[in-house]
Amino acid sequence: MLSERTYIDKKVSHYRLLDTISSSSFCHVYRAEHLQIAQYIVAIKIFQVPSLSPQKRQQFLEEVQLLSKLKHPHILPILDAGFYEDVSYIVTDYLPDGSLRSRLSAHPLLPLQESVAILNQLGQALHYVHQRNMLYGNLKPEPSTKHAIRQSQARKYPFYIRE
């Protein structure tokens, strides 16, 4: 498996990795550009679980199929997914304004109206997911897991769902 820095400028499917958005022991998230669609910028999450067995690869693809069916104004869609070398990846829209965690780090006390709006939109998205009998185990205010719930049409502050 490659280290985080050696992914920069690599081609993953139809994308070239430009720089790192975030990193953890679980995955690295990169800003990337589509190679055939000019100025089309996306986020690619490369999971750090190498050498997936055929059974794990199939499970990953089934989860991606399930999550890609989520169509809601506050849910960030999966655009693409696959395998690069010996690890899996997913592609989503790039959110240039960053995560809710980075927003809260800069401004720990959001205005009440903004807090209520974020919680309302999160509740709508979670209700939508629950109506489809999907479960999650952890919500995080940053792009670090499998699928994102986004805040507002501007998609400024994504939340992510992990099963």
Phi and psi in radians as a Rosetta constraint file:
Dihedral C 1 N 2 CA 2 C 2 CIRCULARHARMONIC -1.412 0.35
Dihedral N 2 CA 2 C 2 N 3 CIRCULARHARMONIC 2.653 0.35
Dihedral C 2 N 3 CA 3 C 3 CIRCULARHARMONIC -1.340 0.35
Dihedral N 3 CA 3 C 3 N 4 CIRCULARHARMONIC 2.913 0.35
Dihedral C 3 N 4 CA 4 C 4 CIRCULARHARMONIC -0.945 0.35
Dihedral N 4 CA 4 C 4 N 5 CIRCULARHARMONIC -0.804 0.35
Dihedral C 4 N 5 CA 5 C 5 CIRCULARHARMONIC -1.192 0.35
Dihedral N 5 CA 5 C 5 N 6 CIRCULARHARMONIC -0.520 0.35
Dihedral C 5 N 6 CA 6 C 6 CIRCULARHARMONIC -1.343 0.35
Dihedral N 6 CA 6 C 6 N 7 CIRCULARHARMONIC -0.150 0.35
Dihedral C 6 N 7 CA 7 C 7 CIRCULARHARMONIC -1.336 0.35
Dihedral N 7 CA 7 C 7 N 8 CIRCULARHARMONIC -0.477 0.35
Dihedral C 7 N 8 CA 8 C 8 CIRCULARHARMONIC -1.019 0.35
Dihedral N 8 CA 8 C 8 N 9 CIRCULARHARMONIC 2.355 0.35
Dihedral C 8 N 9 CA 9 C 9 CIRCULARHARMONIC 1.261 0.35
Dihedral N 9 CA 9 C 9 N 10 CIRCULARHARMONIC 0.062 0.35
Dihedral C 9 N 10 CA 10 C 10 CIRCULARHARMONIC -1.382 0.35
Dihedral N 10 CA 10 C 10 N 11 CIRCULARHARMONIC 2.668 0.35
Dihedral C 10 N 11 CA 11 C 11 CIRCULARHARMONIC -1.673 0.35
Dihedral N 11 CA 11 C 11 N 12 CIRCULARHARMONIC 2.156 0.35
Dihedral C 11 N 12 CA 12 C 12 CIRCULARHARMONIC -2.099 0.35
Dihedral N 12 CA 12 C 12 N 13 CIRCULARHARMONIC 1.905 0.35
Dihedral C 12 N 13 CA 13 C 13 CIRCULARHARMONIC 0.996 0.35
Dihedral N 13 CA 13 C 13 N 14 CIRCULARHARMONIC -2.088 0.35
Dihedral C 13 N 14 CA 14 C 14 CIRCULARHARMONIC -1.722 0.35
Dihedral N 14 CA 14 C 14 N 15 CIRCULARHARMONIC 0.408 0.35
Dihedral C 14 N 15 CA 15 C 15 CIRCULARHARMONIC -2.282 0.35
Dihedral N 15 CA 15 C 15 N 16 CIRCULARHARMONIC 2.591 0.35
Dihedral C 15 N 16 CA 16 C 16 CIRCULARHARMONIC -1.976 0.35
Dihedral N 16 CA 16 C 16 N 17 CIRCULARHARMONIC 2.225 0.35
Dihedral C 16 N 17 CA 17 C 17 CIRCULARHARMONIC -1.338 0.35
Dihedral N 17 CA 17 C 17 N 18 CIRCULARHARMONIC 2.215 0.35
Dihedral C 17 N 18 CA 18 C 18 CIRCULARHARMONIC -1.683 0.35
Dihedral N 18 CA 18 C 18 N 19 CIRCULARHARMONIC -0.883 0.35
Dihedral C 18 N 19 CA 19 C 19 CIRCULARHARMONIC -2.830 0.35
Dihedral N 19 CA 19 C 19 N 20 CIRCULARHARMONIC 2.973 0.35
Dihedral C 19 N 20 CA 20 C 20 CIRCULARHARMONIC -1.520 0.35
Dihedral N 20 CA 20 C 20 N 21 CIRCULARHARMONIC 2.307 0.35
Dihedral C 20 N 21 CA 21 C 21 CIRCULARHARMONIC -1.595 0.35
Dihedral N 21 CA 21 C 21 N 22 CIRCULARHARMONIC -0.843 0.35
Dihedral C 21 N 22 CA 22 C 22 CIRCULARHARMONIC -2.734 0.35
Dihedral N 22 CA 22 C 22 N 23 CIRCULARHARMONIC 2.904 0.35
Dihedral C 22 N 23 CA 23 C 23 CIRCULARHARMONIC -2.656 0.35
Dihedral N 23 CA 23 C 23 N 24 CIRCULARHARMONIC 2.511 0.35
Dihedral C 23 N 24 CA 24 C 24 CIRCULARHARMONIC -2.612 0.35
Dihedral N 24 CA 24 C 24 N 25 CIRCULARHARMONIC 3.127 0.35
Dihedral C 24 N 25 CA 25 C 25 CIRCULARHARMONIC -1.238 0.35
Dihedral N 25 CA 25 C 25 N 26 CIRCULARHARMONIC -0.322 0.35
Dihedral C 25 N 26 CA 26 C 26 CIRCULARHARMONIC -1.493 0.35
Dihedral N 26 CA 26 C 26 N 27 CIRCULARHARMONIC -0.658 0.35
Dihedral C 26 N 27 CA 27 C 27 CIRCULARHARMONIC -2.855 0.35
Dihedral N 27 CA 27 C 27 N 28 CIRCULARHARMONIC 2.904 0.35
Dihedral C 27 N 28 CA 28 C 28 CIRCULARHARMONIC -2.107 0.35
Dihedral N 28 CA 28 C 28 N 29 CIRCULARHARMONIC 2.414 0.35
Dihedral C 28 N 29 CA 29 C 29 CIRCULARHARMONIC -2.014 0.35
Dihedral N 29 CA 29 C 29 N 30 CIRCULARHARMONIC 2.267 0.35
Dihedral C 29 N 30 CA 30 C 30 CIRCULARHARMONIC -2.134 0.35
Dihedral N 30 CA 30 C 30 N 31 CIRCULARHARMONIC 2.610 0.35
Dihedral C 30 N 31 CA 31 C 31 CIRCULARHARMONIC -1.470 0.35
Dihedral N 31 CA 31 C 31 N 32 CIRCULARHARMONIC 2.340 0.35
Dihedral C 31 N 32 CA 32 C 32 CIRCULARHARMONIC -2.484 0.35
Dihedral N 32 CA 32 C 32 N 33 CIRCULARHARMONIC 2.769 0.35
Dihedral C 32 N 33 CA 33 C 33 CIRCULARHARMONIC -2.032 0.35
Dihedral N 33 CA 33 C 33 N 34 CIRCULARHARMONIC 2.526 0.35
Dihedral C 33 N 34 CA 34 C 34 CIRCULARHARMONIC -1.271 0.35
Dihedral N 34 CA 34 C 34 N 35 CIRCULARHARMONIC 2.376 0.35
Dihedral C 34 N 35 CA 35 C 35 CIRCULARHARMONIC -1.321 0.35
Dihedral N 35 CA 35 C 35 N 36 CIRCULARHARMONIC -0.426 0.35
Dihedral C 35 N 36 CA 36 C 36 CIRCULARHARMONIC -1.936 0.35
Dihedral N 36 CA 36 C 36 N 37 CIRCULARHARMONIC -0.178 0.35
Dihedral C 36 N 37 CA 37 C 37 CIRCULARHARMONIC -2.001 0.35
Dihedral N 37 CA 37 C 37 N 38 CIRCULARHARMONIC 1.897 0.35
Dihedral C 37 N 38 CA 38 C 38 CIRCULARHARMONIC -0.993 0.35
Dihedral N 38 CA 38 C 38 N 39 CIRCULARHARMONIC 2.345 0.35
Dihedral C 38 N 39 CA 39 C 39 CIRCULARHARMONIC 1.024 0.35
Dihedral N 39 CA 39 C 39 N 40 CIRCULARHARMONIC 0.450 0.35
Dihedral C 39 N 40 CA 40 C 40 CIRCULARHARMONIC -1.637 0.35
Dihedral N 40 CA 40 C 40 N 41 CIRCULARHARMONIC 1.851 0.35
Dihedral C 40 N 41 CA 41 C 41 CIRCULARHARMONIC -1.790 0.35
Dihedral N 41 CA 41 C 41 N 42 CIRCULARHARMONIC 2.359 0.35
Dihedral C 41 N 42 CA 42 C 42 CIRCULARHARMONIC -2.314 0.35
Dihedral N 42 CA 42 C 42 N 43 CIRCULARHARMONIC 3.044 0.35
Dihedral C 42 N 43 CA 43 C 43 CIRCULARHARMONIC -1.960 0.35
Dihedral N 43 CA 43 C 43 N 44 CIRCULARHARMONIC 2.345 0.35
Dihedral C 43 N 44 CA 44 C 44 CIRCULARHARMONIC -2.096 0.35
Dihedral N 44 CA 44 C 44 N 45 CIRCULARHARMONIC 2.174 0.35
Dihedral C 44 N 45 CA 45 C 45 CIRCULARHARMONIC -1.779 0.35
Dihedral N 45 CA 45 C 45 N 46 CIRCULARHARMONIC 2.065 0.35
Dihedral C 45 N 46 CA 46 C 46 CIRCULARHARMONIC -1.861 0.35
Dihedral N 46 CA 46 C 46 N 47 CIRCULARHARMONIC 2.038 0.35
Dihedral C 46 N 47 CA 47 C 47 CIRCULARHARMONIC -1.341 0.35
Dihedral N 47 CA 47 C 47 N 48 CIRCULARHARMONIC 2.544 0.35
Dihedral C 47 N 48 CA 48 C 48 CIRCULARHARMONIC -1.736 0.35
Dihedral N 48 CA 48 C 48 N 49 CIRCULARHARMONIC 0.704 0.35
Dihedral C 48 N 49 CA 49 C 49 CIRCULARHARMONIC -1.965 0.35
Dihedral N 49 CA 49 C 49 N 50 CIRCULARHARMONIC 1.696 0.35
Dihedral C 49 N 50 CA 50 C 50 CIRCULARHARMONIC -1.354 0.35
Dihedral N 50 CA 50 C 50 N 51 CIRCULARHARMONIC 2.852 0.35
Dihedral C 50 N 51 CA 51 C 51 CIRCULARHARMONIC 0.905 0.35
Dihedral N 51 CA 51 C 51 N 52 CIRCULARHARMONIC 1.006 0.35
Dihedral C 51 N 52 CA 52 C 52 CIRCULARHARMONIC -1.162 0.35
Dihedral N 52 CA 52 C 52 N 53 CIRCULARHARMONIC 2.372 0.35
Dihedral C 52 N 53 CA 53 C 53 CIRCULARHARMONIC -1.198 0.35
Dihedral N 53 CA 53 C 53 N 54 CIRCULARHARMONIC 2.807 0.35
Dihedral C 53 N 54 CA 54 C 54 CIRCULARHARMONIC -0.966 0.35
Dihedral N 54 CA 54 C 54 N 55 CIRCULARHARMONIC -0.634 0.35
Dihedral C 54 N 55 CA 55 C 55 CIRCULARHARMONIC -1.156 0.35
Dihedral N 55 CA 55 C 55 N 56 CIRCULARHARMONIC -0.738 0.35
Dihedral C 55 N 56 CA 56 C 56 CIRCULARHARMONIC -1.187 0.35
Dihedral N 56 CA 56 C 56 N 57 CIRCULARHARMONIC -0.655 0.35
Dihedral C 56 N 57 CA 57 C 57 CIRCULARHARMONIC -1.069 0.35
Dihedral N 57 CA 57 C 57 N 58 CIRCULARHARMONIC -0.780 0.35
Dihedral C 57 N 58 CA 58 C 58 CIRCULARHARMONIC -1.109 0.35
Dihedral N 58 CA 58 C 58 N 59 CIRCULARHARMONIC -0.724 0.35
Dihedral C 58 N 59 CA 59 C 59 CIRCULARHARMONIC -1.087 0.35
Dihedral N 59 CA 59 C 59 N 60 CIRCULARHARMONIC -0.749 0.35
Dihedral C 59 N 60 CA 60 C 60 CIRCULARHARMONIC -1.027 0.35
Dihedral N 60 CA 60 C 60 N 61 CIRCULARHARMONIC -0.837 0.35
Dihedral C 60 N 61 CA 61 C 61 CIRCULARHARMONIC -1.107 0.35
Dihedral N 61 CA 61 C 61 N 62 CIRCULARHARMONIC -0.655 0.35
Dihedral C 61 N 62 CA 62 C 62 CIRCULARHARMONIC -1.151 0.35
Dihedral N 62 CA 62 C 62 N 63 CIRCULARHARMONIC -0.715 0.35
Dihedral C 62 N 63 CA 63 C 63 CIRCULARHARMONIC -1.116 0.35
Dihedral N 63 CA 63 C 63 N 64 CIRCULARHARMONIC -0.735 0.35
Dihedral C 63 N 64 CA 64 C 64 CIRCULARHARMONIC -1.083 0.35
Dihedral N 64 CA 64 C 64 N 65 CIRCULARHARMONIC -0.759 0.35
Dihedral C 64 N 65 CA 65 C 65 CIRCULARHARMONIC -1.028 0.35
Dihedral N 65 CA 65 C 65 N 66 CIRCULARHARMONIC -0.786 0.35
Dihedral C 65 N 66 CA 66 C 66 CIRCULARHARMONIC -1.112 0.35
Dihedral N 66 CA 66 C 66 N 67 CIRCULARHARMONIC -0.861 0.35
Dihedral C 66 N 67 CA 67 C 67 CIRCULARHARMONIC -1.173 0.35
Dihedral N 67 CA 67 C 67 N 68 CIRCULARHARMONIC -0.539 0.35
Dihedral C 67 N 68 CA 68 C 68 CIRCULARHARMONIC -1.223 0.35
Dihedral N 68 CA 68 C 68 N 69 CIRCULARHARMONIC -0.243 0.35
Dihedral C 68 N 69 CA 69 C 69 CIRCULARHARMONIC -1.416 0.35
Dihedral N 69 CA 69 C 69 N 70 CIRCULARHARMONIC -0.204 0.35
Dihedral C 69 N 70 CA 70 C 70 CIRCULARHARMONIC -1.249 0.35
Dihedral N 70 CA 70 C 70 N 71 CIRCULARHARMONIC 2.038 0.35
Dihedral C 70 N 71 CA 71 C 71 CIRCULARHARMONIC -2.188 0.35
Dihedral N 71 CA 71 C 71 N 72 CIRCULARHARMONIC 1.766 0.35
Dihedral C 71 N 72 CA 72 C 72 CIRCULARHARMONIC -2.634 0.35
Dihedral N 72 CA 72 C 72 N 73 CIRCULARHARMONIC 2.544 0.35
Dihedral C 72 N 73 CA 73 C 73 CIRCULARHARMONIC -1.050 0.35
Dihedral N 73 CA 73 C 73 N 74 CIRCULARHARMONIC -0.391 0.35
Dihedral C 73 N 74 CA 74 C 74 CIRCULARHARMONIC -1.906 0.35
Dihedral N 74 CA 74 C 74 N 75 CIRCULARHARMONIC 0.293 0.35
Dihedral C 74 N 75 CA 75 C 75 CIRCULARHARMONIC -2.066 0.35
Dihedral N 75 CA 75 C 75 N 76 CIRCULARHARMONIC 2.160 0.35
Dihedral C 75 N 76 CA 76 C 76 CIRCULARHARMONIC -1.297 0.35
Dihedral N 76 CA 76 C 76 N 77 CIRCULARHARMONIC 2.103 0.35
Dihedral C 76 N 77 CA 77 C 77 CIRCULARHARMONIC -1.361 0.35
Dihedral N 77 CA 77 C 77 N 78 CIRCULARHARMONIC 2.656 0.35
Dihedral C 77 N 78 CA 78 C 78 CIRCULARHARMONIC -1.438 0.35
Dihedral N 78 CA 78 C 78 N 79 CIRCULARHARMONIC 2.186 0.35
Dihedral C 78 N 79 CA 79 C 79 CIRCULARHARMONIC -1.609 0.35
Dihedral N 79 CA 79 C 79 N 80 CIRCULARHARMONIC -0.537 0.35
Dihedral C 79 N 80 CA 80 C 80 CIRCULARHARMONIC -2.861 0.35
Dihedral N 80 CA 80 C 80 N 81 CIRCULARHARMONIC 2.834 0.35
Dihedral C 80 N 81 CA 81 C 81 CIRCULARHARMONIC -2.827 0.35
Dihedral N 81 CA 81 C 81 N 82 CIRCULARHARMONIC 2.815 0.35
Dihedral C 81 N 82 CA 82 C 82 CIRCULARHARMONIC 2.980 0.35
Dihedral N 82 CA 82 C 82 N 83 CIRCULARHARMONIC -2.687 0.35
Dihedral C 82 N 83 CA 83 C 83 CIRCULARHARMONIC -2.258 0.35
Dihedral N 83 CA 83 C 83 N 84 CIRCULARHARMONIC 2.367 0.35
Dihedral C 83 N 84 CA 84 C 84 CIRCULARHARMONIC -2.131 0.35
Dihedral N 84 CA 84 C 84 N 85 CIRCULARHARMONIC 2.107 0.35
Dihedral C 84 N 85 CA 85 C 85 CIRCULARHARMONIC 0.925 0.35
Dihedral N 85 CA 85 C 85 N 86 CIRCULARHARMONIC -2.020 0.35
Dihedral C 85 N 86 CA 86 C 86 CIRCULARHARMONIC -1.969 0.35
Dihedral N 86 CA 86 C 86 N 87 CIRCULARHARMONIC 0.384 0.35
Dihedral C 86 N 87 CA 87 C 87 CIRCULARHARMONIC -2.283 0.35
Dihedral N 87 CA 87 C 87 N 88 CIRCULARHARMONIC 2.776 0.35
Dihedral C 87 N 88 CA 88 C 88 CIRCULARHARMONIC -1.653 0.35
Dihedral N 88 CA 88 C 88 N 89 CIRCULARHARMONIC 2.782 0.35
Dihedral C 88 N 89 CA 89 C 89 CIRCULARHARMONIC -2.575 0.35
Dihedral N 89 CA 89 C 89 N 90 CIRCULARHARMONIC 2.741 0.35
Dihedral C 89 N 90 CA 90 C 90 CIRCULARHARMONIC -2.274 0.35
Dihedral N 90 CA 90 C 90 N 91 CIRCULARHARMONIC 2.674 0.35
Dihedral C 90 N 91 CA 91 C 91 CIRCULARHARMONIC -2.082 0.35
Dihedral N 91 CA 91 C 91 N 92 CIRCULARHARMONIC 2.299 0.35
Dihedral C 91 N 92 CA 92 C 92 CIRCULARHARMONIC -2.318 0.35
Dihedral N 92 CA 92 C 92 N 93 CIRCULARHARMONIC 3.019 0.35
Dihedral C 92 N 93 CA 93 C 93 CIRCULARHARMONIC -1.020 0.35
Dihedral N 93 CA 93 C 93 N 94 CIRCULARHARMONIC 2.609 0.35
Dihedral C 93 N 94 CA 94 C 94 CIRCULARHARMONIC -1.502 0.35
Dihedral N 94 CA 94 C 94 N 95 CIRCULARHARMONIC 2.317 0.35
Dihedral C 94 N 95 CA 95 C 95 CIRCULARHARMONIC -1.902 0.35
Dihedral N 95 CA 95 C 95 N 96 CIRCULARHARMONIC 1.622 0.35
Dihedral C 95 N 96 CA 96 C 96 CIRCULARHARMONIC -1.123 0.35
Dihedral N 96 CA 96 C 96 N 97 CIRCULARHARMONIC -0.344 0.35
Dihedral C 96 N 97 CA 97 C 97 CIRCULARHARMONIC -1.463 0.35
Dihedral N 97 CA 97 C 97 N 98 CIRCULARHARMONIC -0.015 0.35
Dihedral C 97 N 98 CA 98 C 98 CIRCULARHARMONIC 1.469 0.35
Dihedral N 98 CA 98 C 98 N 99 CIRCULARHARMONIC -2.946 0.35
Dihedral C 98 N 99 CA 99 C 99 CIRCULARHARMONIC -1.715 0.35
Dihedral N 99 CA 99 C 99 N 100 CIRCULARHARMONIC 2.915 0.35
Dihedral C 99 N 100 CA 100 C 100 CIRCULARHARMONIC -1.105 0.35
Dihedral N 100 CA 100 C 100 N 101 CIRCULARHARMONIC -0.636 0.35
Dihedral C 100 N 101 CA 101 C 101 CIRCULARHARMONIC -1.029 0.35
Dihedral N 101 CA 101 C 101 N 102 CIRCULARHARMONIC -0.778 0.35
Dihedral C 101 N 102 CA 102 C 102 CIRCULARHARMONIC -1.171 0.35
Dihedral N 102 CA 102 C 102 N 103 CIRCULARHARMONIC -0.615 0.35
Dihedral C 102 N 103 CA 103 C 103 CIRCULARHARMONIC -1.117 0.35
Dihedral N 103 CA 103 C 103 N 104 CIRCULARHARMONIC -0.759 0.35
Dihedral C 103 N 104 CA 104 C 104 CIRCULARHARMONIC -1.230 0.35
Dihedral N 104 CA 104 C 104 N 105 CIRCULARHARMONIC -0.520 0.35
Dihedral C 104 N 105 CA 105 C 105 CIRCULARHARMONIC -1.132 0.35
Dihedral N 105 CA 105 C 105 N 106 CIRCULARHARMONIC -0.714 0.35
Dihedral C 105 N 106 CA 106 C 106 CIRCULARHARMONIC -1.339 0.35
Dihedral N 106 CA 106 C 106 N 107 CIRCULARHARMONIC -0.609 0.35
Dihedral C 106 N 107 CA 107 C 107 CIRCULARHARMONIC -2.405 0.35
Dihedral N 107 CA 107 C 107 N 108 CIRCULARHARMONIC 1.461 0.35
Dihedral C 107 N 108 CA 108 C 108 CIRCULARHARMONIC -1.017 0.35
Dihedral N 108 CA 108 C 108 N 109 CIRCULARHARMONIC -0.497 0.35
Dihedral C 108 N 109 CA 109 C 109 CIRCULARHARMONIC -1.953 0.35
Dihedral N 109 CA 109 C 109 N 110 CIRCULARHARMONIC 1.752 0.35
Dihedral C 109 N 110 CA 110 C 110 CIRCULARHARMONIC -1.311 0.35
Dihedral N 110 CA 110 C 110 N 111 CIRCULARHARMONIC 2.667 0.35
Dihedral C 110 N 111 CA 111 C 111 CIRCULARHARMONIC -1.021 0.35
Dihedral N 111 CA 111 C 111 N 112 CIRCULARHARMONIC 2.557 0.35
Dihedral C 111 N 112 CA 112 C 112 CIRCULARHARMONIC -0.950 0.35
Dihedral N 112 CA 112 C 112 N 113 CIRCULARHARMONIC -0.785 0.35
Dihedral C 112 N 113 CA 113 C 113 CIRCULARHARMONIC -1.062 0.35
Dihedral N 113 CA 113 C 113 N 114 CIRCULARHARMONIC -0.736 0.35
Dihedral C 113 N 114 CA 114 C 114 CIRCULARHARMONIC -1.179 0.35
Dihedral N 114 CA 114 C 114 N 115 CIRCULARHARMONIC -0.723 0.35
Dihedral C 114 N 115 CA 115 C 115 CIRCULARHARMONIC -1.053 0.35
Dihedral N 115 CA 115 C 115 N 116 CIRCULARHARMONIC -0.790 0.35
Dihedral C 115 N 116 CA 116 C 116 CIRCULARHARMONIC -1.112 0.35
Dihedral N 116 CA 116 C 116 N 117 CIRCULARHARMONIC -0.722 0.35
Dihedral C 116 N 117 CA 117 C 117 CIRCULARHARMONIC -1.097 0.35
Dihedral N 117 CA 117 C 117 N 118 CIRCULARHARMONIC -0.762 0.35
Dihedral C 117 N 118 CA 118 C 118 CIRCULARHARMONIC -1.096 0.35
Dihedral N 118 CA 118 C 118 N 119 CIRCULARHARMONIC -0.821 0.35
Dihedral C 118 N 119 CA 119 C 119 CIRCULARHARMONIC -1.122 0.35
Dihedral N 119 CA 119 C 119 N 120 CIRCULARHARMONIC -0.660 0.35
Dihedral C 119 N 120 CA 120 C 120 CIRCULARHARMONIC -1.096 0.35
Dihedral N 120 CA 120 C 120 N 121 CIRCULARHARMONIC -0.812 0.35
Dihedral C 120 N 121 CA 121 C 121 CIRCULARHARMONIC -1.169 0.35
Dihedral N 121 CA 121 C 121 N 122 CIRCULARHARMONIC -0.686 0.35
Dihedral C 121 N 122 CA 122 C 122 CIRCULARHARMONIC -1.084 0.35
Dihedral N 122 CA 122 C 122 N 123 CIRCULARHARMONIC -0.772 0.35
Dihedral C 122 N 123 CA 123 C 123 CIRCULARHARMONIC -1.061 0.35
Dihedral N 123 CA 123 C 123 N 124 CIRCULARHARMONIC -0.720 0.35
Dihedral C 123 N 124 CA 124 C 124 CIRCULARHARMONIC -1.074 0.35
Dihedral N 124 CA 124 C 124 N 125 CIRCULARHARMONIC -0.772 0.35
Dihedral C 124 N 125 CA 125 C 125 CIRCULARHARMONIC -1.165 0.35
Dihedral N 125 CA 125 C 125 N 126 CIRCULARHARMONIC -0.750 0.35
Dihedral C 125 N 126 CA 126 C 126 CIRCULARHARMONIC -1.129 0.35
Dihedral N 126 CA 126 C 126 N 127 CIRCULARHARMONIC -0.692 0.35
Dihedral C 126 N 127 CA 127 C 127 CIRCULARHARMONIC -1.047 0.35
Dihedral N 127 CA 127 C 127 N 128 CIRCULARHARMONIC -0.793 0.35
Dihedral C 127 N 128 CA 128 C 128 CIRCULARHARMONIC -1.005 0.35
Dihedral N 128 CA 128 C 128 N 129 CIRCULARHARMONIC -0.809 0.35
Dihedral C 128 N 129 CA 129 C 129 CIRCULARHARMONIC -1.111 0.35
Dihedral N 129 CA 129 C 129 N 130 CIRCULARHARMONIC -0.778 0.35
Dihedral C 129 N 130 CA 130 C 130 CIRCULARHARMONIC -1.115 0.35
Dihedral N 130 CA 130 C 130 N 131 CIRCULARHARMONIC -0.624 0.35
Dihedral C 130 N 131 CA 131 C 131 CIRCULARHARMONIC -1.075 0.35
Dihedral N 131 CA 131 C 131 N 132 CIRCULARHARMONIC -0.380 0.35
Dihedral C 131 N 132 CA 132 C 132 CIRCULARHARMONIC -1.704 0.35
Dihedral N 132 CA 132 C 132 N 133 CIRCULARHARMONIC 0.263 0.35
Dihedral C 132 N 133 CA 133 C 133 CIRCULARHARMONIC 0.988 0.35
Dihedral N 133 CA 133 C 133 N 134 CIRCULARHARMONIC 0.617 0.35
Dihedral C 133 N 134 CA 134 C 134 CIRCULARHARMONIC -1.752 0.35
Dihedral N 134 CA 134 C 134 N 135 CIRCULARHARMONIC 2.501 0.35
Dihedral C 134 N 135 CA 135 C 135 CIRCULARHARMONIC -2.043 0.35
Dihedral N 135 CA 135 C 135 N 136 CIRCULARHARMONIC 2.787 0.35
Dihedral C 135 N 136 CA 136 C 136 CIRCULARHARMONIC -2.494 0.35
Dihedral N 136 CA 136 C 136 N 137 CIRCULARHARMONIC 2.800 0.35
Dihedral C 136 N 137 CA 137 C 137 CIRCULARHARMONIC -2.022 0.35
Dihedral N 137 CA 137 C 137 N 138 CIRCULARHARMONIC -0.209 0.35
Dihedral C 137 N 138 CA 138 C 138 CIRCULARHARMONIC -2.842 0.35
Dihedral N 138 CA 138 C 138 N 139 CIRCULARHARMONIC 2.257 0.35
Dihedral C 138 N 139 CA 139 C 139 CIRCULARHARMONIC -1.868 0.35
Dihedral N 139 CA 139 C 139 N 140 CIRCULARHARMONIC 2.416 0.35
Dihedral C 139 N 140 CA 140 C 140 CIRCULARHARMONIC -2.319 0.35
Dihedral N 140 CA 140 C 140 N 141 CIRCULARHARMONIC 2.518 0.35
Dihedral C 140 N 141 CA 141 C 141 CIRCULARHARMONIC -1.506 0.35
Dihedral N 141 CA 141 C 141 N 142 CIRCULARHARMONIC 0.758 0.35
Dihedral C 141 N 142 CA 142 C 142 CIRCULARHARMONIC -2.782 0.35
Dihedral N 142 CA 142 C 142 N 143 CIRCULARHARMONIC 2.785 0.35
Dihedral C 142 N 143 CA 143 C 143 CIRCULARHARMONIC -1.360 0.35
Dihedral N 143 CA 143 C 143 N 144 CIRCULARHARMONIC 1.589 0.35
Dihedral C 143 N 144 CA 144 C 144 CIRCULARHARMONIC -2.510 0.35
Dihedral N 144 CA 144 C 144 N 145 CIRCULARHARMONIC 0.069 0.35
Dihedral C 144 N 145 CA 145 C 145 CIRCULARHARMONIC -2.344 0.35
Dihedral N 145 CA 145 C 145 N 146 CIRCULARHARMONIC -2.595 0.35
Dihedral C 145 N 146 CA 146 C 146 CIRCULARHARMONIC -1.437 0.35
Dihedral N 146 CA 146 C 146 N 147 CIRCULARHARMONIC -0.652 0.35
Dihedral C 146 N 147 CA 147 C 147 CIRCULARHARMONIC -2.602 0.35
Dihedral N 147 CA 147 C 147 N 148 CIRCULARHARMONIC 2.628 0.35
Dihedral C 147 N 148 CA 148 C 148 CIRCULARHARMONIC -1.945 0.35
Dihedral N 148 CA 148 C 148 N 149 CIRCULARHARMONIC 2.472 0.35
Dihedral C 148 N 149 CA 149 C 149 CIRCULARHARMONIC -1.828 0.35
Dihedral N 149 CA 149 C 149 N 150 CIRCULARHARMONIC 2.205 0.35
Dihedral C 149 N 150 CA 150 C 150 CIRCULARHARMONIC -1.820 0.35
Dihedral N 150 CA 150 C 150 N 151 CIRCULARHARMONIC 2.680 0.35
Dihedral C 150 N 151 CA 151 C 151 CIRCULARHARMONIC -1.716 0.35
Dihedral N 151 CA 151 C 151 N 152 CIRCULARHARMONIC 2.142 0.35
Dihedral C 151 N 152 CA 152 C 152 CIRCULARHARMONIC 1.146 0.35
Dihedral N 152 CA 152 C 152 N 153 CIRCULARHARMONIC 2.917 0.35
Dihedral C 152 N 153 CA 153 C 153 CIRCULARHARMONIC -1.089 0.35
Dihedral N 153 CA 153 C 153 N 154 CIRCULARHARMONIC -0.448 0.35
Dihedral C 153 N 154 CA 154 C 154 CIRCULARHARMONIC -1.318 0.35
Dihedral N 154 CA 154 C 154 N 155 CIRCULARHARMONIC -0.232 0.35
Dihedral C 154 N 155 CA 155 C 155 CIRCULARHARMONIC 0.958 0.35
Dihedral N 155 CA 155 C 155 N 156 CIRCULARHARMONIC 0.764 0.35
Dihedral C 155 N 156 CA 156 C 156 CIRCULARHARMONIC -1.310 0.35
Dihedral N 156 CA 156 C 156 N 157 CIRCULARHARMONIC -0.759 0.35
Dihedral C 156 N 157 CA 157 C 157 CIRCULARHARMONIC -2.166 0.35
Dihedral N 157 CA 157 C 157 N 158 CIRCULARHARMONIC 1.542 0.35
Dihedral C 157 N 158 CA 158 C 158 CIRCULARHARMONIC -1.341 0.35
Dihedral N 158 CA 158 C 158 N 159 CIRCULARHARMONIC 2.494 0.35
Dihedral C 158 N 159 CA 159 C 159 CIRCULARHARMONIC -1.902 0.35
Dihedral N 159 CA 159 C 159 N 160 CIRCULARHARMONIC 2.603 0.35
Dihedral C 159 N 160 CA 160 C 160 CIRCULARHARMONIC -2.120 0.35
Dihedral N 160 CA 160 C 160 N 161 CIRCULARHARMONIC 2.552 0.35
Dihedral C 160 N 161 CA 161 C 161 CIRCULARHARMONIC -1.780 0.35
Dihedral N 161 CA 161 C 161 N 162 CIRCULARHARMONIC 2.346 0.35
Dihedral C 161 N 162 CA 162 C 162 CIRCULARHARMONIC -2.114 0.35
Dihedral N 162 CA 162 C 162 N 163 CIRCULARHARMONIC 2.262 0.35
